[in-house]
Amino acid sequence: MPTTERNAPIDVPRGLAGVVVADTALGDVRGREGFYHYRQYSAVELAGSRTFEDVWHLMFHGTLPDAAERAAFTARTAALRALPDEVRDALPAIARSCALAGPLAGLRTALSLAGASAGFRPLYDIDADRRRADALAASAVVPTLLTALHRLGQGLAPVEPRADLPYAANYLYMLTGREPEPARARAIERYLISTIDHGFNASTFTARVITSTGADLAACLVGAIGALSGPLHGGAPSRALDTLDAIGTPERIDPWIRERVLAGDRIMGFGHPVYRTEDPRSRMLKEIARDFGGPLVDFAVQVEERVEAILAELKPGRELHTNVEFYAGVVMELCGLPREMFTPTFASARVVGWCANVLEQAEDSKIIRPAARYVGPPPPQPVPVV
């Protein structure tokens, strides 16, 4: 029970659900409304009308850039994409070591190395300008690291970044070695913008906890990547497509879904811990997928409709809608991204949000140090003698 005694423990909901742990000016998720925003702007509207660099500027500097500011910021971040020689030379060994785990696991090591190579110092010991410079450098280099690790894992040479391409187009270029079609680049850009930030999710909170210790920026980001790697957080886009593969054909939709619902199994790509209505990111990505069209999109829409209908029949009163992962997987598949790069692609955008949260948390010198309730055998017990 809550108490007014100074520093006394306060019971909170399991998983800290709904507990306010900090103030933020970066954005919020209003789950009952199906709405989320970056600063004062709808994130979905930003994804529909602005560039990735614009929203990156908004998250770091608090304002959307005008034309001149956009050009300067885009040029500055593009110049930070290239890897230093010592990091580039180490990537083949990292890729070999992570051959089974994949690029996201490799990113933890590669980003630590990149931070050390760049001379990242504890956030506690540097001023706001240096923190922001480190955050820009880390955000810019993550896509280069991820795509290089993926290509090396496929036995291909990494593709050097191009400063003349915007963020999303350059990402696809480094991944495939080909300049992407504008429609595909824009679809991926909208997806990336929509996943930059999303409240105090597990990885963002992890980054802020590590920031509160005064650690360097790379340490904060590596912790966030570790949280994101869990299948209950960022690891679901490819699993949602695996669900479509498992169902296979339209006539198998109903029996497959009924079996899973009655067994109490989770259907990947459906449900969200915050939203109690349709996920606005899913709505946007569904529109993007429909613009592409094709059998995969038609099948995904069929599955979505039947999941909701069968759930209404078998579990009346329980709403379950698609989350961002369901149509994100469809869009990335249509744009030619390999499934093992779905979650890394998510990370390439979310690193901007993590960095914005790190910069904000670094302004507060209070370490995050919660308490736990001990439930083991009552102490003190006599220590047994051998």
Solvent accessible surface area in square Angstrom, and as a share of the most:
residue,aa,sasa,rsa
1,M,182,0.81
2,P,97,0.61
3,T,58,0.34
4,T,145,0.85
5,E,123,0.55
6,R,209,0.76
7,N,139,0.71
8,A,23,0.18
9,P,99,0.62
10,I,99,0.50
11,D,74,0.38
12,V,74,0.43
13,P,70,0.44
14,R,235,0.86
15,G,74,0.71
16,L,70,0.35
17,A,68,0.53
18,G,83,0.80
19,V,47,0.27
20,V,127,0.73
21,V,67,0.39
22,A,38,0.29
23,D,131,0.68
24,T,56,0.33
25,A,68,0.52
26,L,5,0.03
27,G,12,0.11
28,D,70,0.36
29,V,23,0.13
30,R,104,0.38
31,G,9,0.09
32,R,204,0.74
33,E,107,0.48
34,G,6,0.06
35,F,61,0.25
36,Y,3,0.01
37,H,37,0.16
38,Y,1,0.00
39,R,48,0.17
40,Q,127,0.57
41,Y,79,0.30
42,S,20,0.13
43,A,0,0.00
44,V,39,0.22
45,E,126,0.56
46,L,7,0.03
47,A,0,0.00
48,G,43,0.41
49,S,82,0.53
50,R,61,0.22
51,T,38,0.22
52,F,0,0.00
53,E,6,0.03
54,D,0,0.00
55,V,0,0.00
56,W,2,0.01
57,H,18,0.08
58,L,0,0.00
59,M,2,0.01
60,F,8,0.03
61,H,76,0.34
62,G,22,0.21
63,T,79,0.46
64,L,38,0.19
65,P,6,0.04
66,D,86,0.45
67,A,85,0.66
68,A,77,0.60
69,E,80,0.36
70,R,89,0.33
71,A,63,0.49
72,A,66,0.51
73,F,12,0.05
74,T,35,0.21
75,A,63,0.48
76,R,121,0.44
77,T,3,0.02
78,A,8,0.06
79,A,78,0.61
80,L,61,0.30
81,R,11,0.04
82,A,59,0.46
83,L,14,0.07
84,P,55,0.34
85,D,96,0.50
86,E,95,0.43
87,V,0,0.00
88,R,75,0.27
89,D,108,0.56
90,A,30,0.24
91,L,1,0.00
92,P,48,0.30
93,A,49,0.38
94,I,17,0.09
95,A,9,0.07
96,R,171,0.62
97,S,97,0.62
98,C,23,0.14
99,A,74,0.57
100,L,185,0.92
101,A,74,0.57
102,G,20,0.19
103,P,13,0.08
104,L,18,0.09
105,A,17,0.13
106,G,1,0.01
107,L,1,0.01
108,R,89,0.32
109,T,73,0.42
110,A,0,0.00
111,L,1,0.01
112,S,52,0.34
113,L,59,0.30
114,A,10,0.08
115,G,2,0.02
116,A,76,0.59
117,S,41,0.27
118,A,56,0.44
119,G,36,0.35
120,F,27,0.11
121,R,116,0.42
122,P,59,0.37
123,L,2,0.01
124,Y,162,0.62
125,D,80,0.41
126,I,13,0.07
127,D,92,0.48
128,A,44,0.34
129,D,107,0.55
130,R,78,0.28
131,R,30,0.11
132,R,67,0.25
133,A,38,0.30
134,D,6,0.03
135,A,0,0.00
136,L,0,0.00
137,A,27,0.21
138,A,2,0.01
139,S,0,0.00
140,A,2,0.02
141,V,13,0.08
142,V,2,0.01
143,P,5,0.03
144,T,7,0.04
145,L,0,0.00
146,L,0,0.00
147,T,2,0.01
148,A,4,0.03
149,L,7,0.03
150,H,17,0.08
151,R,29,0.11
152,L,41,0.20
153,G,48,0.47
154,Q,103,0.46
155,G,70,0.67
156,L,88,0.44
157,A,73,0.57
158,P,47,0.29
159,V,28,0.16
160,E,92,0.41
161,P,25,0.16
162,R,71,0.26
163,A,73,0.57
164,D,102,0.53
165,L,15,0.07
166,P,69,0.43
167,Y,10,0.04
168,A,2,0.02
169,A,12,0.09
170,N,3,0.01
171,Y,1,0.00
172,L,5,0.03
173,Y,39,0.15
174,M,1,0.00
175,L,8,0.04
176,T,41,0.24
177,G,33,0.32
178,R,164,0.60
179,E,104,0.47
180,P,26,0.17
181,E,105,0.47
182,P,114,0.72
183,A,64,0.50
184,R,87,0.32
185,A,13,0.10
186,R,75,0.27
187,A,6,0.04
188,I,0,0.00
189,E,17,0.08
190,R,51,0.18
191,Y,1,0.00
192,L,0,0.00
193,I,0,0.00
194,S,0,0.00
195,T,0,0.00
196,I,0,0.00
197,D,5,0.03
198,H,15,0.07
199,G,16,0.16
200,F,71,0.30
201,N,30,0.15
202,A,61,0.47
203,S,0,0.00
204,T,0,0.00
205,F,45,0.19
206,T,40,0.24
207,A,0,0.00
208,R,6,0.02
209,V,46,0.26
210,I,43,0.22
211,T,5,0.03
212,S,10,0.07
213,T,81,0.47
214,G,10,0.09
215,A,27,0.21
216,D,39,0.20
217,L,0,0.00
218,A,6,0.05
219,A,39,0.30
220,C,0,0.00
221,L,0,0.00
222,V,33,0.19
223,G,20,0.19
224,A,0,0.00
225,I,1,0.01
226,G,32,0.30
227,A,29,0.23
228,L,0,0.00
229,S,47,0.30
230,G,26,0.25
231,P,58,0.37
232,L,146,0.73
233,H,37,0.17
234,G,1,0.01
235,G,13,0.12
236,A,3,0.03
237,P,1,0.01
238,S,26,0.17
239,R,110,0.40
240,A,1,0.01
241,L,2,0.01
242,D,70,0.36
243,T,10,0.06
244,L,5,0.02
245,D,86,0.44
246,A,49,0.38
247,I,0,0.00
248,G,43,0.42
249,T,56,0.33
250,P,72,0.45
251,E,131,0.59
252,R,111,0.41
253,I,3,0.02
254,D,43,0.23
255,P,77,0.49
256,W,30,0.11
257,I,0,0.00
258,R,73,0.27
259,E,108,0.48
260,R,60,0.22
261,V,8,0.04
262,L,127,0.63
263,A,68,0.53
264,G,63,0.61
265,D,75,0.39
266,R,119,0.43
267,I,8,0.04
268,M,34,0.15
269,G,0,0.00
270,F,4,0.02
271,G,16,0.15
272,H,45,0.20
273,P,110,0.69
274,V,66,0.38
275,Y,10,0.04
276,R,129,0.47
277,T,47,0.27
278,E,50,0.22
279,D,2,0.01
280,P,6,0.04
281,R,7,0.03
282,S,1,0.01
283,R,97,0.36
284,M,4,0.02
285,L,0,0.00
286,K,37,0.16
287,E,95,0.43
288,I,6,0.03
289,A,0,0.00
290,R,132,0.48
291,D,120,0.62
292,F,71,0.30
293,G,27,0.26
294,G,33,0.32
295,P,120,0.75
296,L,46,0.23
297,V,3,0.02
298,D,89,0.46
299,F,25,0.10
300,A,0,0.00
301,V,14,0.08
302,Q,75,0.33
303,V,0,0.00
304,E,13,0.06
305,E,97,0.44
306,R,82,0.30
307,V,1,0.00
308,E,57,0.26
309,A,43,0.34
310,I,0,0.00
311,L,4,0.02
312,A,63,0.49
313,E,101,0.45
314,L,49,0.24
315,K,76,0.32
316,P,106,0.66
317,G,87,0.84
318,R,130,0.48
319,E,121,0.54
320,L,28,0.14
321,H,44,0.20
322,T,2,0.01
323,N,4,0.02
324,V,4,0.02
325,E,19,0.08
326,F,1,0.01
327,Y,0,0.00
328,A,1,0.00
329,G,0,0.00
330,V,0,0.00
331,V,0,0.00
332,M,0,0.00
333,E,58,0.26
334,L,41,0.20
335,C,7,0.04
336,G,44,0.43
337,L,7,0.03
338,P,41,0.26
339,R,69,0.25
340,E,88,0.39
341,M,0,0.00
342,F,0,0.00
343,T,17,0.10
344,P,5,0.03
345,T,0,0.00
346,F,9,0.04
347,A,1,0.00
348,S,0,0.00
349,A,0,0.00
350,R,3,0.01
351,V,1,0.01
352,V,0,0.00
353,G,0,0.00
354,W,1,0.00
355,C,0,0.00
356,A,2,0.02
357,N,3,0.02
358,V,0,0.00
359,L,21,0.11
360,E,42,0.19
361,Q,8,0.04
362,A,18,0.14
363,E,122,0.55
364,D,76,0.40
365,S,96,0.62
366,K,147,0.62
367,I,87,0.44
368,I,50,0.25
369,R,190,0.69
370,P,97,0.61
371,A,71,0.55
372,A,102,0.79
373,R,165,0.60
374,Y,142,0.54
375,V,127,0.73
376,G,34,0.32
377,P,98,0.62
378,P,98,0.62
379,P,97,0.61
380,P,134,0.84
381,Q,110,0.49
382,P,118,0.74
383,V,130,0.75
384,P,118,0.74
385,V,143,0.82
386,V,191,1.10
